[in-house]
Amino acid sequence: MKQKTETGNQDINKPILSDELHTSSASPLARYRNKVLGGSAGTARLIQYELASLFCVNLGGGLGYLLRRLMFSSLFEECGRGLILGKSLMIRKPAQIRIGSRVAIDDGTLLDGALENETAIRIGDGSVISKGCVIQAKTRPLTMGKHCDIGAHVILSSIGGIHLADSVLIAGNCYIGGGRYHNEDLEKAIMYQGVYSRGAVTIGEGSWIGASATILDGVSIGRGCIIGANALVTKDIPDYAVAVGSPAKVVQQRDDRAGV
């Protein structure tokens, strides 16, 4: 499914979405079931998902929180106690998603465990995902440690993998992960030339990612780092570093008060 390119990058077998949705020989119902639950999901599971989506997703108040937890919890691969699910959620392939205890997921979030036959998304105990986030394990797993705090409208798009350690704080409107398109063929549209990744994104324990920062694939951010607002991180950041700018550069070491 993945092969190393000559430059050390990883080619990704990522189907074109329009082909996946419209050109399959399967029936429309089978294509829908595969998209939202995976190809191995049975009819009973599909009915449960449809009932939860129809009656609970947009229900307000305490009753909505209660019913969403009751209806959706058993669809996940694993789900701890005390789950809070906000309104207007989109949950795809929940059987590939593991959620710890005391997790809160706010309104309008997408959880997409797109991988088949393996755990796609893991969310650790006590983590909070704020309003309007996109959490997608497109072609590699996404793991989130305990007590992570994900700000509003953050996009975590796992092409080469995303791994957040415990207590990672991510401010609003950040983009983390993703991949890249080959573009060598001038005669072919870029979207048809294939996707590759420079590897997983890892963010160390206790780090803080400022608002609207972008962290590209293949980047490792150390423990206890601070990434400034609007930073574009294209290279590894060592432990306890403060990095700002586009592209981001280290301007201080938190464990060295004299700076760098």
C-alpha positions in Angstrom: 0.0 0.0 0.0 3.0 2.3 0.6 6.3 2.4 -1.0 9.3 4.6 -0.4 10.2 6.9 -3.2 13.7 7.6 -4.2 13.8 10.8 -2.1 12.8 8.9 1.1 9.2 10.1 1.0 6.3 7.7 1.1 3.8 7.3 -1.7 0.2 7.0 -0.5 -2.5 4.9 -2.0 -5.3 7.4 -1.7 -8.3 7.0 -4.0 -9.8 10.0 -5.8 -13.0 10.9 -3.8 -15.3 11.4 -6.8 -14.3 7.9 -8.1 -14.9 6.4 -4.7 -18.4 8.0 -4.4 -19.7 7.5 -7.9 -17.9 5.0 -10.1 -18.0 1.9 -7.8 -20.0 -1.0 -9.1 -21.6 -1.4 -5.7 -25.2 -0.2 -5.1 -25.7 3.4 -3.7 -26.7 1.9 -0.3 -23.5 -0.2 -0.2 -21.4 2.8 -1.2 -23.0 4.9 1.6 -22.5 2.1 4.2 -18.9 1.7 3.2 -18.3 5.5 3.5 -19.9 6.0 6.9 -19.4 2.6 8.6 -16.9 0.5 6.5 -17.5 -2.4 4.2 -17.8 -5.0 7.0 -20.7 -3.3 8.9 -23.9 -5.2 9.1 -27.5 -4.1 8.6 -28.2 -3.8 12.4 -25.3 -1.5 12.8 -26.3 0.6 9.9 -29.9 1.0 11.3 -28.5 2.0 14.7 -26.3 4.6 13.0 -29.2 6.0 11.0 -31.5 6.2 14.0 -28.8 8.0 16.0 -28.2 10.4 13.2 -31.9 11.1 12.6 -33.1 11.6 16.1 -30.0 12.6 18.2 -27.4 14.5 16.2 -29.2 17.9 16.4 -31.2 17.4 19.6 -30.5 20.2 22.0 -30.2 20.3 25.8 -29.3 17.7 28.3 -31.6 15.1 26.6 -29.5 15.5 23.4 -26.2 14.8 25.3 -27.7 11.8 27.0 -29.2 10.2 23.9 -26.1 10.8 21.7 -24.0 9.1 24.3 -26.4 6.2 24.5 -26.9 5.8 20.8 -23.3 6.4 19.5 -21.1 4.9 22.3 -21.7 1.3 21.3 -20.8 2.1 17.7 -17.2 2.9 18.6 -14.5 0.3 18.8 -14.0 1.3 22.4 -15.6 4.1 24.5 -14.9 5.0 28.1 -17.3 6.5 30.7 -18.5 10.1 30.7 -18.4 10.8 27.0 -19.9 14.2 26.0 -20.9 14.6 22.3 -22.1 18.0 21.1 -24.6 18.6 18.3 -24.2 18.4 14.5 -21.4 15.8 14.7 -20.4 13.8 11.7 -19.0 10.4 12.7 -17.6 8.1 10.1 -16.4 4.5 10.6 -16.7 4.7 14.4 -15.7 1.0 14.7 -12.2 2.2 14.0 -12.3 4.8 16.7 -11.3 4.3 20.4 -12.3 7.0 22.9 -11.1 7.1 26.5 -13.0 8.2 29.6 -14.2 11.8 30.3 -13.7 12.9 26.7 -15.7 15.9 25.4 -16.3 16.6 21.7 -18.0 19.8 20.9 -20.6 20.8 18.2 -20.0 20.4 14.5 -16.9 18.2 14.7 -16.0 15.5 12.1 -14.5 12.3 13.4 -13.4 10.2 10.4 -11.8 6.8 11.1 -11.3 6.1 7.5 -8.9 3.2 7.8 -10.2 -0.4 7.5 -9.3 -3.3 9.7 -7.3 -1.3 12.3 -7.8 1.3 14.9 -7.7 4.6 13.0 -8.2 7.2 15.8 -7.4 7.0 19.5 -8.4 9.8 21.9 -7.0 9.6 25.4 -8.7 10.1 28.7 -9.8 13.6 29.7 -9.2 15.1 26.2 -11.3 17.9 24.8 -12.0 18.6 21.2 -13.6 22.0 20.6 -16.2 23.2 18.1 -15.9 22.6 14.4 -12.8 20.5 14.4 -11.9 18.0 11.6 -10.2 14.8 13.0 -9.4 12.5 10.1 -7.2 9.4 9.9 -7.2 9.3 6.1 -4.4 6.8 5.4 -2.5 6.4 8.7 -3.5 6.3 12.3 -4.1 9.4 14.5 -3.4 9.1 18.2 -4.1 11.7 20.9 -2.7 11.3 24.4 -4.4 12.0 27.7 -5.7 15.5 28.6 -5.1 17.0 25.2 -7.0 20.3 24.5 -7.8 20.9 20.8 -9.1 24.4 20.0 -12.0 25.4 17.7 -11.8 24.7 14.0 -8.5 22.7 14.2 -7.8 20.3 11.3 -5.8 17.1 12.1 -5.4 15.3 8.8 -3.4 12.1 9.1 -1.9 11.1 5.9 1.6 9.9 7.2 0.4 9.6 10.8 -0.2 12.1 13.6 0.8 11.4 17.2 0.0 13.8 20.1 1.6 13.0 23.5 -0.2 13.8 26.8 -1.3 17.3 27.6 -0.8 18.9 24.2 -2.6 22.2 23.8 -3.5 23.3 20.3 -5.1 26.7 19.8 -7.9 27.4 17.3 -7.6 27.3 13.5 -4.5 25.2 13.3 -3.7 22.7 10.5 -1.6 19.7 11.3 -0.5 16.9 9.0 -1.7 16.4 5.5 0.3 15.2 2.5 1.6 16.4 -0.8 0.8 15.8 -4.5 3.3 14.8 -7.1 3.6 17.5 -9.7 6.3 16.3 -12.1 3.9 15.6 -15.1 3.0 18.9 -16.7 0.5 17.3 -19.0 -1.6 15.8 -16.2 -3.7 17.6 -13.5 -1.9 17.6 -10.2 -4.9 16.0 -8.4 -4.4 12.9 -10.6 -0.6 12.5 -10.1 -0.7 10.8 -6.7 -0.1 11.7 -3.1 3.0 11.2 -0.9 4.0 12.0 2.6 7.3 12.9 4.3 6.2 10.9 7.4 4.3 11.3 10.6 3.8 14.4 12.7 4.7 14.0 16.4 4.1 16.6 19.1 5.7 16.0 22.5 4.1 16.1 25.9 3.0 19.5 27.3 3.6 21.5 24.1 1.5 24.5 23.1 0.7 25.2 19.5 -0.4 28.8 18.9 -3.5 29.9 17.0 -3.5 29.4 13.2 -0.2 27.5 13.2 0.5 25.0 10.4 2.6 21.9 11.0 3.5 19.9 7.9 3.9 16.2 7.5 7.2 14.7 8.6 7.8 17.2 11.5 8.6 16.2 15.0 8.0 18.8 17.8 9.6 18.0 21.1 8.5 18.1 24.7 7.3 21.3 26.2 7.6 23.4 23.1 5.8 26.7 22.2 4.9 27.3 18.6 3.9 30.9 17.9 0.7 32.0 16.3 0.6 31.8 12.5 3.8 29.8 12.4 4.6 27.5 9.6 6.6 24.5 10.9 8.5 22.6 8.2 11.4 21.2 10.2 11.9 19.4 13.6 11.7 21.5 16.8 13.8 20.3 19.8 12.5 19.9 23.3 11.5 23.1 25.2 12.1 25.4 22.2 10.1 28.5 21.3 9.6 28.7 17.5 8.0 31.5 15.6 7.6 32.7 12.0 7.1 31.3 8.5 9.0 29.1 8.1 9.3 28.7 11.9 12.7 29.2 13.5 13.8 28.6 17.1 14.2 31.9 19.0 14.5 30.7 22.5 15.0 27.6 24.7 12.7 27.4 27.7 15.3 25.3 29.5 18.1 27.9 28.9 17.1 31.4 30.2 20.0 32.9 28.3 18.2 32.1 25.0 20.0 30.9 21.9 
